[in-house]
Amino acid sequence: MIKTFIIENDPDKIAIYDAAGISRIFVDLEVNGKAERQAGMDFVINDHNIHDVARARKIIKNSKLLVRINPFNLNTEQEINEVIDRGADVVMLPMFKYPDEVKSFIKYVNKRAKVSLLFETSEAFCRIDEILNIKGIDEAHIGLNDLHLSMGLDFLYELMLYGQVEFLANKFKKFNIPFGVGGVAKMNEGKLKGEIIIREHARIGSSAVILSRSFKSNVNLKNVKNEVEKIQSVFLSARSSSNETLYNNKILLDENVKKIIGQLHINHSNFYKK
């Protein structure tokens, strides 16, 4: 099974997602620097706040509660204490660059919740071995949005095309750290079909994915449960597939990414011709 996360603070939707079998309800408190980093991009800036953590905790019966805090700063220890006091099962640190930030983060959590590291800076990418040698990391996630921006790329799935995701995946496996990768649309939706992405998760050993905004339309228990079951079906089928089948899916993924990048470059060229 692949763990599914969904970013949500609406109490009614949280209750549905919790009952539908989604692994983690994701409360997103990250605001520091995010609007500036993602200016002009089609990414969502969430409006969650500290009170959403306690509200979600009261509703959740089956899922785990994951809370993403702000990038490391002078208030990080206080923020960690607040989210844990309100019921966070997992605390996620985004946008870190240095091993010392990770060490302090783990120290502040102090085994009161699971430690999750969101790898999404080129600095963390380059310092991966030093970071993963730190004791106390429970899990990791590769943040495709900010990592592709940090590396100056045009499209987030270039990180799969050019091998950065697989490089990180192999590092996580070497250190026996469970990991997930980016997000996914519904199985038959998205610039890249969700099913192609999920099969690639199976190939590289990923065990978690964030559900995209496409899962937030027409939210009812039957629909959400059906979509989650589709993901699990694709993932389990891929896990039992041959290496050749998974490699062919990687080729298909690469071809689709190249087409999308090509279109982006055409649009970019037309901008300069005006």
C-alpha positions as CSV (number, residue, x, y, z in Angstrom):
1,M,0.0,0.0,0.0
2,I,1.1,3.6,-0.7
3,K,0.3,6.2,2.0
4,T,-1.9,9.0,0.8
5,F,-1.8,12.5,2.3
6,I,-4.2,15.3,1.7
7,I,-3.8,19.0,2.6
8,E,-7.1,20.1,4.3
9,N,-8.5,22.2,7.2
10,D,-12.2,22.0,6.4
11,P,-13.7,20.0,9.2
12,D,-16.4,18.4,7.0
13,K,-13.9,17.3,4.4
14,I,-11.5,16.0,7.0
15,A,-14.2,13.7,8.3
16,I,-14.8,12.3,4.8
17,Y,-11.1,11.9,4.0
18,D,-10.5,10.2,7.4
19,A,-13.4,7.8,6.8
20,A,-12.3,7.1,3.2
21,G,-9.0,5.6,4.1
22,I,-6.6,8.5,3.4
23,S,-3.5,7.9,5.5
24,R,-2.8,11.4,6.7
25,I,-4.6,14.6,7.1
26,F,-2.1,17.4,6.3
27,V,-2.4,20.8,8.1
28,D,-0.1,23.2,6.4
29,L,1.2,26.1,8.5
30,E,4.0,27.1,6.2
31,V,3.8,30.7,5.1
32,N,7.2,32.3,5.6
33,G,8.7,33.1,2.2
34,K,6.3,30.8,0.2
35,A,4.4,33.5,-1.7
36,E,7.7,35.0,-2.9
37,R,9.2,31.7,-3.9
38,Q,6.2,30.6,-5.9
39,A,5.1,33.9,-7.3
40,G,3.5,33.5,-10.7
41,M,3.3,29.7,-10.4
42,D,0.1,27.7,-10.4
43,F,0.6,26.4,-6.9
44,V,-1.7,26.7,-3.9
45,I,-0.8,28.8,-0.9
46,N,-2.8,27.4,2.0
47,D,-4.6,29.5,4.6
48,H,-4.3,27.1,7.5
49,N,-3.6,28.3,11.1
50,I,-2.6,26.8,14.4
51,H,-6.2,26.4,15.5
52,D,-6.8,24.0,12.6
53,V,-4.4,21.5,14.2
54,A,-6.6,21.1,17.3
55,R,-9.8,21.1,15.2
56,A,-8.4,18.3,13.0
57,R,-7.3,16.3,16.0
58,K,-10.8,16.2,17.4
59,I,-12.2,14.9,14.1
60,I,-9.6,12.3,13.0
61,K,-10.3,8.7,14.1
62,N,-8.3,6.6,11.6
63,S,-5.8,8.8,9.8
64,K,-2.6,10.4,11.3
65,L,-2.3,14.1,11.6
66,L,0.7,15.6,9.8
67,V,1.6,19.3,10.4
68,R,4.0,21.2,8.2
69,I,5.6,24.1,10.1
70,N,7.5,27.1,8.8
71,P,11.1,26.8,7.6
72,F,13.6,26.8,10.4
73,N,13.7,30.2,12.2
74,L,14.0,31.7,15.7
75,N,10.4,30.6,16.6
76,T,10.7,27.0,15.4
77,E,11.0,25.4,18.9
78,Q,7.8,27.3,20.0
79,E,6.0,26.3,16.8
80,I,6.9,22.7,17.3
81,N,5.7,22.7,20.9
82,E,2.4,24.3,19.9
83,V,1.6,21.8,17.1
84,I,2.5,18.8,19.2
85,D,0.5,20.1,22.2
86,R,-2.5,20.4,19.8
87,G,-2.2,16.8,18.7
88,A,0.2,16.5,15.7
89,D,1.3,12.9,15.1
90,V,3.9,13.9,12.5
91,V,5.8,17.2,12.2
92,M,7.3,18.2,8.9
93,L,10.2,20.6,8.4
94,P,10.3,22.3,4.9
95,M,12.9,24.3,3.1
96,F,15.9,23.3,5.3
97,K,19.4,23.7,3.8
98,Y,21.8,22.8,6.6
99,P,22.4,19.7,8.7
100,D,22.3,21.8,11.9
101,E,18.8,22.9,11.1
102,V,17.8,19.2,11.0
103,K,19.6,18.4,14.2
104,S,17.9,21.2,16.1
105,F,14.5,20.2,14.6
106,I,14.9,16.6,15.8
107,K,16.1,17.9,19.2
108,Y,13.0,20.2,19.6
109,V,10.6,17.4,18.6
110,N,12.2,15.2,21.2
111,K,10.5,12.0,20.1
112,R,7.0,13.4,21.0
113,A,6.0,13.0,17.3
114,K,7.4,11.6,14.2
115,V,10.0,13.6,12.4
116,S,9.4,14.2,8.6
117,L,11.9,16.1,6.4
118,L,10.7,17.7,3.2
119,F,13.6,17.8,0.8
120,E,13.0,20.8,-1.5
121,T,16.2,22.8,-1.7
122,S,19.2,22.3,-3.9
123,E,21.4,22.8,-0.8
124,A,19.7,19.9,1.0
125,F,20.1,17.9,-2.2
126,C,23.8,18.5,-2.3
127,R,24.2,17.8,1.5
128,I,22.0,14.7,1.5
129,D,24.6,12.2,3.0
130,E,25.5,14.5,5.8
131,I,21.8,15.1,6.6
132,L,20.8,11.5,6.4
133,N,23.6,10.5,8.8
134,I,21.7,12.4,11.5
135,K,19.9,10.1,13.9
136,G,16.2,10.5,14.5
137,I,14.8,11.0,11.0
138,D,11.6,8.9,10.8
139,E,10.7,9.7,7.2
140,A,11.3,12.0,4.3
141,H,9.4,13.5,1.4
142,I,10.7,15.0,-1.9
143,G,8.9,18.3,-2.6
144,L,8.9,18.6,-6.3
145,N,7.5,22.1,-6.5
146,D,10.1,24.0,-4.6
147,L,13.0,21.7,-5.5
148,H,12.5,22.2,-9.2
149,L,12.4,26.0,-8.7
150,S,15.5,25.8,-6.5
151,M,17.3,24.0,-9.4
152,G,16.1,26.5,-12.0
153,L,14.0,23.9,-13.9
154,D,10.9,24.7,-15.9
155,F,8.6,21.8,-14.9
156,L,8.5,19.9,-11.6
157,Y,8.6,16.4,-13.2
158,E,11.9,17.2,-14.9
159,L,13.3,16.0,-11.5
160,M,12.0,12.5,-12.5
161,L,13.2,12.8,-16.1
162,Y,16.8,13.8,-15.2
163,G,17.2,11.5,-12.3
164,Q,17.3,13.7,-9.2
165,V,14.3,12.0,-7.7
166,E,15.8,8.5,-8.2
167,F,19.1,9.8,-6.8
168,L,17.4,10.9,-3.6
169,A,15.3,7.7,-3.5
170,N,18.4,5.5,-3.6
171,K,19.9,7.6,-0.7
172,F,16.8,7.1,1.4
173,K,16.8,3.4,0.8
174,K,20.5,3.2,1.7
175,F,19.7,4.8,5.0
176,N,16.5,2.8,5.5
177,I,14.4,5.9,5.7
178,P,10.8,5.6,4.3
179,F,10.0,8.3,1.8
180,G,7.4,9.8,-0.5
181,V,7.5,11.9,-3.6
182,G,5.5,15.0,-4.5
183,G,1.8,14.9,-5.4
184,V,-0.5,13.1,-7.8
185,A,-3.7,13.9,-9.6
186,K,-6.5,11.4,-10.1
187,M,-5.4,8.3,-12.0
188,N,-6.7,9.6,-15.4
189,E,-6.1,13.3,-14.9
190,G,-3.2,15.7,-14.9
191,K,-0.6,16.9,-17.4
192,L,0.9,13.5,-16.6
193,K,-1.6,10.8,-15.9
194,G,-1.7,9.9,-12.3
195,E,-1.4,6.2,-13.0
196,I,2.0,6.8,-14.8
197,I,3.3,8.6,-11.7
198,I,2.1,6.0,-9.3
199,R,3.8,3.3,-11.2
200,E,7.0,5.2,-11.0
201,H,6.6,5.5,-7.3
202,A,6.5,1.7,-7.2
203,R,9.6,1.4,-9.3
204,I,11.8,3.7,-7.2
205,G,10.5,2.4,-3.8
206,S,8.4,5.4,-2.7
207,S,5.8,4.7,-0.1
208,A,3.8,8.0,0.1
209,V,2.2,10.7,-2.1
210,I,0.2,13.9,-1.6
211,L,-3.2,14.0,-3.3
212,S,-3.6,17.0,-5.5
213,R,-6.4,19.6,-5.7
214,S,-8.2,17.3,-8.2
215,F,-9.3,15.2,-5.2
216,K,-11.1,18.2,-3.6
217,S,-13.9,18.4,-6.2
218,N,-17.2,16.6,-5.6
219,V,-16.0,15.4,-2.2
220,N,-18.2,12.7,-0.7
221,L,-17.3,9.4,1.0
222,K,-18.1,7.2,-2.0
223,N,-16.1,9.3,-4.5
224,V,-13.1,9.8,-2.3
225,K,-13.0,6.1,-1.3
226,N,-13.3,5.1,-4.9
227,E,-10.4,7.3,-6.0
228,V,-8.2,6.1,-3.1
229,E,-8.9,2.5,-4.1
230,K,-7.9,3.3,-7.7
231,I,-4.5,4.6,-6.5
232,Q,-3.9,1.5,-4.4
233,S,-4.9,-0.8,-7.2
234,V,-2.5,0.8,-9.6
235,F,0.3,0.8,-7.0
236,L,-0.2,-2.8,-5.9
237,S,-0.4,-3.9,-9.6
238,A,2.9,-2.0,-10.3
239,R,4.6,-3.5,-7.3
240,S,3.9,-7.0,-8.7
241,S,5.0,-6.1,-12.2
242,S,8.2,-7.1,-13.9
243,N,11.2,-4.8,-14.0
244,E,10.7,-4.5,-17.8
245,T,7.1,-3.3,-17.3
246,L,8.2,-0.7,-14.8
247,Y,11.0,0.4,-17.0
248,N,8.7,0.8,-20.0
249,N,6.4,3.0,-17.8
250,K,9.5,5.1,-17.0
251,I,10.1,5.5,-20.7
252,L,6.5,6.6,-21.1
253,L,6.8,9.1,-18.2
254,D,10.0,10.5,-19.8
255,E,8.4,10.9,-23.2
256,N,5.4,12.7,-21.7
257,V,7.6,15.1,-19.6
258,K,9.7,15.9,-22.7
259,K,6.5,16.8,-24.6
260,I,5.4,19.1,-21.8
261,I,8.8,20.8,-21.5
262,G,8.8,21.2,-25.3
263,Q,5.5,23.1,-25.1
264,L,6.8,25.2,-22.3
265,H,9.9,26.1,-24.3
266,I,7.7,27.1,-27.3
267,N,5.7,29.4,-25.2
268,H,8.9,30.8,-23.7
269,S,10.3,31.4,-27.2
270,N,7.1,33.1,-28.3
271,F,7.4,35.5,-25.4
272,Y,10.8,36.8,-26.6
273,K,9.5,37.1,-30.2
274,K,6.8,39.7,-29.2
